Amino acid sequence: MSESAIAPKRRALGRGLSALIGEAASPTATPIERRVPIGEIRPNPRQPRRFFDEDRIAELADSIRHQGVLQPLVVRKLDDGYELIIGERRFRAAQRAGLDRVPVVVKDVSDAESLEMALVENIQREELTPIEEALAYRQLMEEFHFTQEEMAQRVGKSRPVVTNLLRILQLPEEIKEEVDRGHLSVGHARALLALGMPEQQVELARKIMRQGLSVRETETLVSQTLPAQPALTAAPEDQPQRSDIAIHIAALQDDLMRSLGTKVRLHPKKKGGRLEIEYYSNEELEGLVRRLKGQ
């Protein structure tokens, strides 16, 4: 494998765009750049971004007409031309500006490594929607066989952030599209996950958008929609009242959900009770077991 290739199980990500487009042995050296016909470059079919702001592309095209493409695209060589890795927005703007040739840096990488580079570049530029980011995480985990813990380390995020993004992929397509468009936040989506039925989730999502509900208001509405928990047995006068116990249980649930990064339910009884912890993949189960063991 060439020195520019990525070692999938060891290479840490999130080191900046200079690390993505390559570094020579000398710290002052720059990647070798060349100019190639724009018609020989094809878009990356594994590009994590699904939506592009056409107004921003038009503005960039105007800038390119006057100044050219200032930052080279990152591509890989194919038998019949090149495939884009990094720089899709610049590529589209250059096409719109009518350029014949564009500057590129050629990298020797695999399919999965190409996706990894595109994902990290978009994360660093904060240009992915939450759904795009979650889909890219899932694809990378499947191709590299990462656990959620390893995926989080590679993109420089906490495991609960990665876990919660992956969880919202379980929501109906209509809700995911609204998250993509920015009409619903990740917080709204996470709250909707507590509802078991897709029909309920969609109905409540529409209500959130109609009424402009906050995440906190959504969480309250979801809790009111969920089936009531079994009533606690009456406590003696010297024991806390039911409302105090319920508040305490709710606080414990919140603490556990924050610590474990997944949905937790406490079902108290007269003596003891039951603790439910949800998981959504074998990898997440393994991570939960490690966390519970304190590893």
C-alpha positions as CSV (number, residue, x, y, z in Angstrom):
1,M,0.0,0.0,0.0
2,S,1.3,3.5,-0.8
3,E,2.4,5.8,2.0
4,S,-0.7,8.0,1.4
5,A,-3.1,5.1,2.1
6,I,-4.9,4.9,5.4
7,A,-4.3,2.2,8.0
8,P,-8.0,1.6,8.9
9,K,-7.5,0.4,12.5
10,R,-4.9,2.8,13.7
11,R,-5.1,6.1,11.9
12,A,-6.7,8.8,14.0
13,L,-8.9,11.3,12.2
14,G,-9.9,14.9,12.7
15,R,-6.3,16.2,12.2
16,G,-7.2,18.9,9.7
17,L,-7.5,19.1,6.0
18,S,-3.7,19.1,5.4
19,A,-3.7,15.6,6.8
20,L,-6.4,14.5,4.5
21,I,-4.8,15.7,1.2
22,G,-1.4,14.4,2.2
23,E,1.8,15.4,3.7
24,A,5.3,14.7,2.4
25,A,8.2,13.7,4.5
26,S,9.4,17.3,4.9
27,P,7.1,19.3,7.1
28,T,7.4,22.2,4.7
29,A,6.6,20.2,1.5
30,T,3.3,20.6,-0.2
31,P,1.2,17.9,-2.0
32,I,1.9,17.6,-5.7
33,E,-0.8,19.4,-7.6
34,R,-1.8,19.0,-11.3
35,R,-4.5,20.4,-13.6
36,V,-6.8,17.9,-15.3
37,P,-9.8,18.3,-17.6
38,I,-12.9,18.8,-15.6
39,G,-14.8,16.4,-17.9
40,E,-12.5,13.6,-16.7
41,I,-13.7,13.9,-13.1
42,R,-16.9,12.2,-12.0
43,P,-18.7,12.9,-8.6
44,N,-18.1,10.5,-5.7
45,P,-21.1,8.1,-5.6
46,R,-20.4,7.6,-1.9
47,Q,-20.4,11.4,-1.1
48,P,-21.9,11.7,2.4
49,R,-23.7,15.0,1.6
50,R,-27.1,14.6,0.1
51,F,-28.1,18.3,-0.1
52,F,-26.2,21.3,-1.6
53,D,-27.2,24.9,-1.3
54,E,-27.6,26.1,-4.9
55,D,-27.3,29.7,-3.9
56,R,-23.9,29.1,-2.3
57,I,-22.8,27.2,-5.3
58,A,-23.8,30.1,-7.6
59,E,-21.9,32.5,-5.4
60,L,-18.8,30.3,-5.5
61,A,-19.1,30.0,-9.3
62,D,-19.0,33.8,-9.6
63,S,-15.8,33.8,-7.4
64,I,-14.2,31.1,-9.5
65,R,-14.8,32.9,-12.7
66,H,-12.7,35.8,-11.4
67,Q,-10.1,34.0,-9.2
68,G,-10.2,30.4,-10.3
69,V,-10.2,27.4,-8.0
70,L,-7.9,28.4,-5.1
71,Q,-7.9,25.1,-3.2
72,P,-7.3,21.9,-5.3
73,L,-9.9,19.1,-5.4
74,V,-8.8,15.7,-4.0
75,V,-9.4,12.8,-6.4
76,R,-8.4,9.3,-7.0
77,K,-7.3,7.8,-10.4
78,L,-9.7,5.5,-12.2
79,D,-9.2,3.6,-15.5
80,D,-11.3,6.1,-17.3
81,G,-10.5,9.3,-15.5
82,Y,-10.8,10.5,-11.9
83,E,-13.3,10.2,-9.0
84,L,-13.8,13.1,-6.7
85,I,-13.1,12.6,-3.0
86,I,-13.0,16.1,-1.5
87,G,-14.4,19.3,-3.0
88,E,-17.8,18.5,-4.4
89,R,-19.1,22.1,-3.9
90,R,-16.0,23.5,-5.7
91,F,-16.4,20.9,-8.4
92,R,-20.0,21.8,-9.1
93,A,-19.2,25.6,-9.0
94,A,-16.3,25.1,-11.4
95,Q,-18.6,23.3,-13.8
96,R,-21.1,26.1,-13.5
97,A,-18.4,28.7,-14.1
98,G,-17.4,26.9,-17.3
99,L,-13.9,25.9,-16.4
100,D,-12.1,23.5,-18.7
101,R,-9.4,22.3,-16.2
102,V,-9.2,22.3,-12.4
103,P,-6.4,21.8,-10.0
104,V,-6.3,18.4,-8.2
105,V,-4.3,16.3,-5.8
106,V,-4.4,12.6,-6.7
107,K,-4.7,10.1,-3.8
108,D,-4.3,6.3,-3.9
109,V,-7.1,5.2,-1.6
110,S,-9.8,2.5,-1.4
111,D,-13.5,2.9,-1.6
112,A,-13.9,2.9,2.2
113,E,-10.9,5.2,2.7
114,S,-12.4,7.6,0.2
115,L,-15.6,7.7,2.2
116,E,-13.7,8.2,5.4
117,M,-11.8,11.2,4.0
118,A,-15.0,12.8,2.6
119,L,-16.8,12.3,5.9
120,V,-14.0,13.9,8.0
121,E,-13.7,16.8,5.7
122,N,-17.4,17.6,5.8
123,I,-17.5,17.2,9.6
124,Q,-14.6,19.6,10.0
125,R,-16.4,22.1,7.8
126,E,-19.7,21.4,9.6
127,E,-21.4,21.0,6.3
128,L,-23.3,17.7,6.9
129,T,-26.8,17.5,8.1
130,P,-27.3,15.2,11.2
131,I,-28.9,12.5,8.9
132,E,-26.0,12.7,6.4
133,E,-23.5,12.4,9.2
134,A,-25.4,9.4,10.8
135,L,-25.6,7.6,7.4
136,A,-21.9,8.1,6.8
137,Y,-21.1,6.7,10.3
138,R,-23.2,3.7,9.6
139,Q,-21.6,3.1,6.3
140,L,-18.1,3.4,7.7
141,M,-18.9,1.1,10.6
142,E,-20.2,-1.5,8.2
143,E,-17.2,-1.3,5.9
144,F,-14.4,-0.9,8.5
145,H,-16.2,-3.1,11.1
146,F,-15.8,-0.4,13.8
147,T,-17.7,-0.5,17.1
148,Q,-19.5,2.8,18.0
149,E,-16.7,3.5,20.5
150,E,-14.0,3.2,17.7
151,M,-16.1,5.3,15.3
152,A,-16.4,8.0,17.9
153,Q,-12.7,8.1,18.5
154,R,-11.9,8.3,14.8
155,V,-14.1,11.3,14.2
156,G,-13.3,13.1,17.5
157,K,-16.7,12.9,19.0
158,S,-18.1,11.3,22.2
159,R,-19.7,7.9,21.9
160,P,-23.1,9.1,23.0
161,V,-23.1,11.7,20.2
162,V,-22.4,9.0,17.6
163,T,-24.9,6.6,19.3
164,N,-27.7,9.1,19.3
165,L,-27.1,10.1,15.7
166,L,-27.3,6.5,14.6
167,R,-30.5,6.0,16.6
168,I,-32.3,8.7,14.7
169,L,-31.9,6.6,11.5
170,Q,-34.6,4.4,12.9
171,L,-37.2,7.2,12.5
172,P,-39.6,7.3,9.6
173,E,-38.3,8.8,6.3
174,E,-40.7,11.8,6.6
175,I,-39.1,12.8,10.0
176,K,-35.5,12.3,8.7
177,E,-36.3,14.5,5.8
178,E,-37.5,17.3,8.1
179,V,-34.3,16.9,10.2
180,D,-32.3,17.2,7.0
181,R,-34.1,20.4,6.1
182,G,-33.5,21.8,9.6
183,H,-37.2,21.9,10.5
184,L,-36.6,19.4,13.3
185,S,-33.5,19.3,15.5
186,V,-31.6,16.2,16.7
187,G,-33.1,16.9,20.1
188,H,-36.6,16.7,18.7
189,A,-35.7,13.5,16.8
190,R,-34.3,11.9,20.0
191,A,-37.5,12.7,21.9
192,L,-39.6,11.1,19.2
193,L,-37.7,7.8,19.5
194,A,-39.4,7.2,22.8
195,L,-42.7,6.6,20.9
196,G,-42.8,3.1,19.7
197,M,-45.2,3.5,16.7
198,P,-44.0,5.3,13.5
199,E,-47.5,6.7,13.0
200,Q,-47.3,8.4,16.5
201,Q,-43.8,9.7,15.7
202,V,-45.0,11.3,12.4
203,E,-48.1,12.7,13.9
204,L,-46.2,14.3,16.7
205,A,-43.4,15.6,14.4
206,R,-46.0,17.4,12.4
207,K,-47.5,18.9,15.5
208,I,-44.0,20.1,16.6
209,M,-43.5,21.9,13.3
210,R,-47.0,23.4,13.3
211,Q,-46.8,24.8,16.8
212,G,-43.0,25.5,16.8
213,L,-42.5,23.4,20.0
214,S,-39.1,23.4,21.7
215,V,-37.2,20.3,22.5
216,R,-38.3,20.5,26.2
217,E,-41.9,21.0,25.2
218,T,-41.6,18.0,22.9
219,E,-40.2,15.8,25.6
220,T,-43.1,16.8,27.9
221,L,-45.6,16.0,25.1
222,V,-43.9,12.6,24.5
223,S,-44.0,11.7,28.2
224,Q,-47.8,12.6,28.2
225,T,-48.3,10.4,25.2
226,L,-46.5,7.3,26.6
227,P,-48.5,4.7,28.5
228,A,-48.6,5.5,32.2
229,Q,-46.2,3.7,34.5
230,P,-47.7,1.4,37.2
231,A,-48.7,3.5,40.2
232,L,-46.3,3.3,43.2
233,T,-47.7,1.8,46.4
234,A,-48.8,4.2,49.0
235,A,-45.9,5.2,51.3
236,P,-46.2,5.7,55.1
237,E,-46.5,9.3,56.3
238,D,-42.7,9.4,57.2
239,Q,-41.8,8.4,53.7
240,P,-41.5,10.8,50.7
241,Q,-44.7,11.5,48.8
242,R,-45.3,10.0,45.4
243,S,-44.6,13.2,43.6
244,D,-41.2,13.4,45.3
245,I,-40.4,9.8,44.4
246,A,-41.5,10.3,40.8
247,I,-39.2,13.3,40.5
248,H,-36.3,11.3,42.0
249,I,-36.9,8.4,39.6
250,A,-37.1,10.7,36.6
251,A,-33.8,12.4,37.7
252,L,-32.1,9.0,38.0
253,Q,-33.4,8.0,34.6
254,D,-32.0,11.2,33.0
255,D,-28.6,10.6,34.7
256,L,-28.4,7.0,33.4
257,M,-29.4,8.0,29.9
258,R,-26.7,10.7,29.8
259,S,-24.1,8.3,31.2
260,L,-25.0,5.4,28.9
261,G,-26.1,7.3,25.8
262,T,-29.3,5.3,25.3
263,K,-32.9,5.1,26.5
264,V,-33.3,3.9,30.1
265,R,-36.4,3.1,32.0
266,L,-36.8,2.6,35.8
267,H,-39.8,0.6,37.0
268,P,-39.9,0.9,40.8
269,K,-41.9,-1.5,43.0
270,K,-42.7,-1.6,46.7
271,K,-39.3,-3.3,47.2
272,G,-36.7,-3.0,44.5
273,G,-37.8,-2.7,40.9
274,R,-36.7,-3.3,37.3
275,L,-34.1,-1.4,35.2
276,E,-34.5,-1.5,31.4
277,I,-31.6,-0.4,29.1
278,E,-32.2,-0.3,25.3
279,Y,-29.6,-1.1,22.7
280,Y,-29.8,-1.1,19.0
281,S,-26.9,-3.2,17.7
282,N,-24.5,-5.9,19.0
283,E,-21.7,-3.3,19.0
284,E,-23.7,-1.0,21.2
285,L,-24.5,-3.9,23.6
286,E,-20.8,-4.6,23.9
287,G,-20.1,-1.0,24.6
288,L,-22.8,-0.8,27.3
289,V,-21.4,-3.9,29.0
290,R,-17.9,-2.4,29.0
291,R,-19.2,0.8,30.5
292,L,-21.2,-1.0,33.1
293,K,-18.1,-3.0,34.1
294,G,-16.2,0.3,34.4
295,Q,-13.8,-0.6,31.6
